[in-house]
Amino acid sequence: MKSILLATDGSSAANDAARFLAHLPHDERIELTVVTALHVPGTQRSYLSGDWYSTCLDGEREVAEAAFRSVEEKFSGANVVLKHIVREGHPAETIIEVAKEVKPELLVLGATGHSGIARVLLGSTSDYVATHAPCSVLVIRPTGAVEGVHDLRVVIGYEDSGPSLAALEEFAEFEWGVESDVRLLSVRYPDRFYDVPPPKVSAETVRRAAEQLHESAPTAKGQIIESDHIAEGLVRYAESHEVDLVVLGETPRTRLGRVLMGSLTRYVLRHAPCSVWITRNRMLHGTKPPQREAAHA
């Protein structure tokens, strides 16, 4: 992974996102673009005097510069090339606009709301960006790993499909190390519970998929759980095991359908007590699972 876009407004949520990103180990040089939107909320420019609006905007610029300096400090000494884009406009729309111009592989931002009630109401900026971004998105919620309380705990939602395999490939671009607890989690639901039959994912299939990550995450393991609802099963697992990050591969979407995030992805994003990484880069090209060997007669 070489190109990352980090959205920041100087808030505690944005600082959490920058800190999490700064702790991800990597070998390649990363081009990190930091974007800040200058926005005076609750105002209409037509009702404001020029001096008053300019004063507010100057204050926003000072905050933006301070936020960028904070990011610079967090990445001091890292193999990162930093760039700052400051633009006036609505935060969510500005972030998407810059993402389309920069074309990053990953867009990182903080979420608002962390309690059981608040996290259901994902921040409007986070929700809009996660839904409309043309690239993979990492929405950060602070957990024990971000605070350095424990080693990183990761769950990757897995099924034998192109999006899941693409998620593994993108995840493996970072060096997670032996300290990270990485689990490939496949949720098995009852037959005929949905309109489609449950995926035939065996323990052996999940184990082999986990082995594909051993170069970047040596301790990665596969696991299958039972749940009537796939997304709820992932969220409950994340809650009971105090997971720090859930990784999901999103199903390919048409240009029109891209504005409507998949129901499973949206549910996990809004209900998970931790950070959520939605991978998209390779799904748009129709990544397919490897061919299985034909059975011998």
C-alpha positions as CSV (number, residue, x, y, z in Angstrom):
1,M,0.0,0.0,0.0
2,K,1.6,3.3,-1.1
3,S,-1.1,6.0,-1.1
4,I,-3.2,6.8,2.0
5,L,-5.6,9.7,2.6
6,L,-6.1,10.8,6.2
7,A,-9.0,13.1,7.1
8,T,-8.4,15.3,10.2
9,D,-10.1,18.3,11.8
10,G,-8.0,18.3,15.0
11,S,-10.6,16.5,17.0
12,S,-10.0,13.7,19.4
13,A,-11.5,11.2,17.0
14,A,-9.2,12.5,14.2
15,N,-6.2,12.2,16.5
16,D,-7.2,8.6,17.3
17,A,-7.3,7.8,13.6
18,A,-3.8,9.4,13.0
19,R,-2.4,7.5,16.0
20,F,-3.7,4.2,14.9
21,L,-2.4,4.7,11.4
22,A,1.0,5.8,12.7
23,H,1.3,2.5,14.5
24,L,0.7,0.3,11.5
25,P,4.1,-1.1,10.5
26,H,5.1,-1.0,6.8
27,D,8.1,-1.6,4.6
28,E,7.2,0.5,1.6
29,R,7.3,4.3,1.5
30,I,3.8,5.7,2.0
31,E,2.5,8.8,0.4
32,L,0.2,10.2,3.1
33,T,-2.1,13.0,2.1
34,V,-3.8,14.8,5.0
35,V,-7.0,16.6,4.1
36,T,-8.8,19.2,6.3
37,A,-12.0,20.9,5.3
38,L,-12.5,24.5,6.4
39,H,-16.1,24.8,7.5
40,V,-18.1,27.3,9.5
41,P,-21.1,25.3,10.7
42,G,-24.6,26.7,11.1
43,T,-24.0,29.7,8.9
44,Q,-25.1,31.0,5.6
45,R,-22.5,33.2,3.9
46,S,-25.2,35.5,2.5
47,Y,-26.1,36.6,6.1
48,L,-22.6,37.2,7.2
49,S,-20.4,40.2,6.9
50,G,-17.2,39.6,5.1
51,D,-15.0,40.4,8.1
52,W,-16.8,38.1,10.4
53,Y,-16.7,35.2,8.0
54,S,-13.1,35.8,7.2
55,T,-12.2,35.8,10.9
56,C,-14.0,32.5,11.4
57,L,-12.2,31.0,8.4
58,D,-8.8,32.2,9.7
59,G,-9.5,30.4,12.9
60,E,-10.4,27.2,11.0
61,R,-7.1,27.5,9.1
62,E,-5.1,27.8,12.4
63,V,-6.8,24.7,13.6
64,A,-6.0,22.9,10.4
65,E,-2.4,23.9,10.6
66,A,-2.2,22.7,14.2
67,A,-3.8,19.4,13.2
68,F,-1.3,18.8,10.5
69,R,1.6,19.6,12.8
70,S,0.2,17.0,15.2
71,V,0.1,14.4,12.4
72,E,3.7,15.3,11.4
73,E,4.8,14.6,15.0
74,K,3.1,11.2,15.0
75,F,4.9,10.2,11.8
76,S,8.2,11.6,12.7
77,G,11.0,9.3,11.6
78,A,8.6,7.0,9.6
79,N,9.0,6.2,5.9
80,V,6.2,8.6,5.0
81,V,6.0,11.5,2.6
82,L,3.4,14.0,4.0
83,K,1.2,16.4,2.1
84,H,-1.5,18.7,3.4
85,I,-4.6,19.7,1.4
86,V,-6.7,22.4,3.0
87,R,-10.0,23.2,1.3
88,E,-13.1,25.2,2.1
89,G,-16.3,23.3,2.0
90,H,-18.6,20.8,3.7
91,P,-16.3,18.2,5.5
92,A,-17.8,15.0,4.1
93,E,-18.2,16.2,0.6
94,T,-14.7,17.8,0.6
95,I,-13.1,14.5,1.8
96,I,-14.8,12.6,-1.0
97,E,-13.9,15.3,-3.6
98,V,-10.2,15.0,-2.6
99,A,-10.3,11.2,-2.5
100,K,-11.5,11.2,-6.2
101,E,-8.6,13.6,-7.1
102,V,-5.9,11.9,-5.1
103,K,-7.1,8.3,-5.8
104,P,-5.7,6.8,-2.6
105,E,-5.7,3.1,-1.9
106,L,-7.0,3.7,1.7
107,L,-9.0,6.5,3.3
108,V,-8.7,6.8,7.1
109,L,-10.8,8.9,9.4
110,G,-12.2,8.8,13.0
111,A,-15.7,8.0,14.0
112,T,-17.9,9.8,16.4
113,G,-19.8,7.8,19.0
114,H,-18.3,4.9,21.0
115,S,-20.9,4.0,23.6
116,G,-23.6,1.3,23.0
117,I,-26.1,4.0,22.0
118,A,-23.8,6.6,20.4
119,R,-22.0,4.2,18.0
120,V,-25.3,3.2,16.4
121,L,-25.5,6.8,15.2
122,L,-22.3,6.9,13.3
123,G,-21.1,10.5,12.8
124,S,-22.6,12.0,9.7
125,T,-19.2,12.7,8.1
126,S,-17.9,9.1,8.8
127,D,-21.1,7.6,7.5
128,Y,-21.1,9.7,4.3
129,V,-17.5,9.1,3.6
130,A,-17.7,5.3,4.3
131,T,-20.7,5.1,1.9
132,H,-19.4,7.3,-0.9
133,A,-15.6,6.8,-0.9
134,P,-14.3,5.3,-4.2
135,C,-11.6,3.4,-2.3
136,S,-11.1,1.3,0.8
137,V,-12.1,3.0,4.1
138,L,-10.8,2.6,7.6
139,V,-13.0,4.1,10.3
140,I,-11.3,4.3,13.7
141,R,-12.8,3.9,17.1
142,P,-10.4,4.0,20.1
143,T,-9.8,0.7,21.8
144,G,-7.3,-0.8,24.2
145,A,-4.8,-1.4,21.4
146,V,-4.8,2.3,20.3
147,E,-4.2,3.2,24.0
148,G,-1.4,0.6,24.2
149,V,-3.3,-1.4,26.9
150,H,-3.0,-4.7,24.9
151,D,-1.8,-6.1,21.6
152,L,-3.9,-5.6,18.5
153,R,-6.9,-8.0,18.1
154,V,-8.2,-8.3,14.5
155,V,-11.2,-10.1,13.0
156,I,-11.5,-10.6,9.3
157,G,-14.9,-11.5,8.1
158,Y,-14.3,-14.5,5.7
159,E,-16.3,-16.5,3.2
160,D,-14.9,-18.3,0.1
161,S,-15.5,-15.4,-2.2
162,G,-13.6,-12.8,-4.2
163,P,-14.2,-9.9,-1.9
164,S,-13.0,-11.9,1.1
165,L,-9.8,-13.0,-0.7
166,A,-9.2,-9.4,-1.8
167,A,-9.6,-8.2,1.8
168,L,-7.0,-10.7,2.9
169,E,-4.6,-9.4,0.1
170,E,-5.1,-5.8,1.2
171,F,-4.7,-6.6,4.9
172,A,-1.5,-8.5,4.2
173,E,0.2,-5.4,2.8
174,F,1.0,-4.3,6.3
175,E,3.4,-6.2,8.7
176,W,1.2,-7.1,11.7
177,G,3.8,-9.2,13.5
178,V,3.5,-12.1,15.9
179,E,2.0,-9.9,18.7
180,S,-1.2,-9.2,16.7
181,D,-4.1,-11.7,17.3
182,V,-5.6,-12.1,13.9
183,R,-8.7,-14.3,13.4
184,L,-10.4,-15.2,10.1
185,L,-14.0,-15.5,11.2
186,S,-16.6,-17.3,9.0
187,V,-20.2,-17.0,10.2
188,R,-22.4,-20.1,9.4
189,Y,-26.1,-19.5,9.5
190,P,-28.9,-22.1,9.4
191,D,-29.9,-23.6,6.1
192,R,-32.9,-21.9,4.5
193,F,-32.7,-19.0,7.0
194,Y,-32.0,-16.6,4.1
195,D,-33.1,-16.7,0.5
196,V,-29.7,-18.2,-0.4
197,P,-28.2,-21.3,1.1
198,P,-25.4,-20.9,3.6
199,P,-21.8,-20.8,2.2
200,K,-20.1,-24.1,2.3
201,V,-17.0,-23.0,4.1
202,S,-15.2,-25.8,5.9
203,A,-12.8,-25.5,8.8
204,E,-10.0,-26.6,6.4
205,T,-10.9,-23.9,4.0
206,V,-10.7,-21.2,6.7
207,R,-7.4,-22.7,8.0
208,R,-5.8,-22.5,4.6
209,A,-7.0,-19.0,4.1
210,A,-5.4,-18.0,7.4
211,E,-2.1,-19.5,6.3
212,Q,-2.1,-17.1,3.4
213,L,-1.5,-14.3,6.0
214,H,1.3,-15.9,7.9
215,E,4.0,-13.9,6.2
216,S,2.5,-10.6,7.5
217,A,0.5,-12.0,10.5
218,P,2.3,-15.2,11.6
219,T,-0.3,-16.1,14.3
220,A,-3.4,-15.7,12.1
221,K,-6.0,-18.5,12.7
222,G,-9.3,-19.5,11.2
223,Q,-12.5,-20.0,13.1
224,I,-16.2,-20.7,12.3
225,I,-19.1,-19.6,14.5
226,E,-22.8,-20.1,14.3
227,S,-25.3,-17.2,14.1
228,D,-28.7,-16.5,12.6
229,H,-27.4,-13.1,11.4
230,I,-24.0,-12.8,9.8
231,A,-23.4,-9.2,10.7
232,E,-24.7,-9.5,14.2
233,G,-22.5,-12.6,14.7
234,L,-19.5,-10.6,13.7
235,V,-20.5,-7.7,16.0
236,R,-21.2,-10.0,19.0
237,Y,-17.9,-11.7,18.5
238,A,-16.1,-8.4,18.4
239,E,-17.8,-7.3,21.6
240,S,-17.2,-10.5,23.6
241,H,-13.5,-10.8,22.5
242,E,-12.7,-7.1,22.8
243,V,-11.7,-6.9,19.2
244,D,-9.9,-3.7,18.0
245,L,-10.4,-4.0,14.3
246,V,-12.9,-5.7,12.0
247,V,-12.0,-6.1,8.3
248,L,-14.7,-6.7,5.7
249,G,-14.4,-7.2,1.9
250,E,-17.3,-5.4,0.2
251,T,-19.2,-6.9,-2.7
252,P,-18.6,-5.3,-6.1
253,R,-21.0,-2.4,-6.8
254,T,-22.1,-0.7,-9.9
255,R,-21.6,3.0,-10.3
256,L,-25.2,3.6,-9.3
257,G,-25.2,1.1,-6.5
258,R,-22.0,2.5,-5.0
259,V,-24.1,5.1,-3.0
260,L,-25.9,2.3,-1.2
261,M,-23.5,0.4,1.1
262,G,-24.1,-3.2,1.6
263,S,-26.4,-4.0,4.5
264,L,-23.9,-6.3,6.2
265,T,-21.1,-3.7,5.9
266,R,-23.3,-0.9,7.2
267,Y,-24.6,-2.9,10.1
268,V,-21.0,-3.8,11.2
269,L,-19.8,-0.3,10.7
270,R,-22.6,1.2,12.8
271,H,-22.7,-1.4,15.6
272,A,-19.2,-2.7,16.1
273,P,-17.5,-1.4,19.2
274,C,-14.2,-1.1,17.4
275,S,-12.6,0.2,14.2
276,V,-13.9,-1.1,10.8
277,W,-11.9,-1.5,7.6
278,I,-13.9,-1.8,4.5
279,T,-11.8,-3.0,1.5
280,R,-12.9,-2.1,-2.0
281,N,-9.8,-1.6,-4.2
282,R,-9.8,-5.0,-5.9
283,M,-13.4,-6.0,-5.7
284,L,-14.3,-3.5,-8.4
285,H,-12.3,-5.7,-10.8
286,G,-14.0,-8.9,-9.9
287,T,-11.4,-10.7,-7.9
288,K,-12.2,-14.5,-7.9
289,P,-11.2,-17.2,-5.5
290,P,-8.5,-19.6,-6.7
291,Q,-9.6,-22.6,-8.7
292,R,-10.2,-25.8,-6.7
293,E,-8.6,-29.0,-7.7
294,A,-10.9,-31.3,-9.6
295,A,-11.9,-34.3,-7.6
296,H,-10.4,-37.6,-8.9
297,A,-12.8,-40.3,-9.9
